[in-house]
Amino acid sequence: MSSIPLFLLFLSLVCAVQALSPSSMESGVSRRGMLQQGASSAAAVVAASAGFLPSVASATATAEQKPKLTNLSNAELSKIITEDVTTRQFLASADLTREIYDESAMFTDEIDTYTLDKWIKGTKKLFVPSKSEVTLIPDTLKVTDSEASFRFSEYLCFNIPFKPVVYLSGTLILKRDTSTGLITSYQEKWDQDVNTVLKSAKFG
């Protein structure tokens, strides 16, 4: 494996930070906006140097939607969220339990706001679940009638050439509609700044 593409890939990941607005450099940076820009920048550089386009997984067609699980108890929702994080690894795979989300739910980061469908498709393209690892920090999941939150740590593998992996940790906040119990918003806060996350990249 040539060291030049690796160097360019790392450099482009770090330089991608410069494309972010100043507010995204503050504490509480959201993961998806930065990583999508970083991955796009890295893929473009590697493709130009190696003469090929990045391989990305095709987004799966939306399956027939199941009835929404409204008015779940806090304990029932806690169990589903736990399984989504630990078993389905949804932060890297996007394999969430859609029935607990309102279809109008918005996923917001420092760059943009995404609909549920766009978040799912974007996440499936961006990461390699089999090479990523998401951990739910023990005893941090809290669920109330209006909100669910938990702390996490994760190793995320980009679905681009050389499969770089970055590490980060943070808190995920999920707001609930008190009349239906469904999740209406997703907000992720990092412990690390963008530079620290990008510089943690390791290449396979």
Secondary structure, 3 states (H helix, E strand, C coil): CCHHHHHHHHHHHHHHHHHCCHHHHCCCCCHHHHHHHHHHHHHHHHHHHHCCCCCCCCCCCCCCCCCCCCCCCHHHHHHHHHHHHHCCCHHHHCCCCHHHEEEEEEEECCCCEEEHHHHHHHHHHHECHHHCEEEECCCCCEECCCEEEEEEEEEEEECCCCCCEEEEEEEEEEEECCCCCCEEEEEEEECCCHHHHHHCCECC
